Amino acid sequence: MTTNKWITYQKERFPLVPYCGMALMFSFSGLCLSSMMRGHATLPDWRQIVVAFITSLLLFAQLRIADEFKDYKDDCKYQPYRPVPRGLISLKELGIIGLCAGVIQLTLTMALSIKLLPLLIATWIYLGLMSAEFFVRDRLRQSPLAYLLTHMPILLLLDTYITGCDWILAGSGMPPHLVLFLGVSFLNGMIVELGRKFRAPLDEEEGVETYTKVWGINRATAAWLAVMTLAAVASTSVSIVTARGLGACLFNCIATATMLALSTSMAIQFCKRPTTNTAKRLQALSSVWVMTTYLSLGTLPAIARSISTCMH
């Protein structure tokens, strides 16, 4: 029963397969980009990949656990079917999982380099502030945009930690152009956050704030596309700075343009026919956008450059 309940919980609240894929792509891309911006053509060491990946995945889990705590009263009132309100998993159990995740993050960080510790602690501190909703819960709840903008910087801190697994170990400072990649991560986080709170009118629930409910379907969809356009520009900028060959840059531009065109088409469909299926497509497309961005931005160019170097 114990194993089954955790399997059920992860299916409903933290599906491991997509989260593992996103964490791996996110961390590997950041490591590759940092290395390339330092002028290196080799792929990251396996230890860097393991530490960055596991730390990222566990932070995503800690964010979910923090949500369970801060939304508990509202969930009991408006969404009692969720695992915690219905008694499948207790907050105490989740708290223990969150603390164990922190111990693992700390152990891995210390094993790789103690110089990474300040970045991990800074990420934890911001996570704590997010959990307390910056001590202005009511004000944040009144402004979805403020709520969105105050919660995305956690990705910048995580990104700094991930890339630090490269540039700190190399004994160099952060590459100047890496700030562009931090911008991409910030915008990608907004895309996922906006997309996961899109609902069809028939699926809206009392007491559950979604962007489609608060802003309306057209405005919410327009905001999603606007952020995606900014992310496309930022991604292209990173590609131009990082890829020292036309091929990699061109591949990123084509991938980004294709995804932007597909997103625009599906957004129009959602505005015309806001059904459960069209809403879910936008939610799924948000994740696909992020995966495509990191794949075309850091992962594939780094692999191609490494192969080219070995051949020569």
Secondary structure, 3 states (H helix, E strand, C coil): CHHHHHHHHHHHHCCHHHHHHHHHHHHHHHHHHHHHHCCCCCCCCHHHHHHHHHHHHHHHHHHHHHHHHHCHHHHHHHCCCCCCCCCCCCHHHHHHHHHHHHHHHHHHHHHHCHHHHHHHHHHHHHHHHHHCHHHCHHHHHHCHHHHHHHHCHHHHHHHHHHHHHHHCCCCCCCCCCHHHHHHHHHHHHHHHHHHHCCCCHHHCCCCCCCHHHHCCHHHHHHHHHHHHHHHHHHHHHHHHHHCCCHHHHHHHHHHHHHHHHHHHHHHHHHHHCCCHHHHHHHHHHHHHHHHHHHHHHHHHHHHHHHHHHHHC
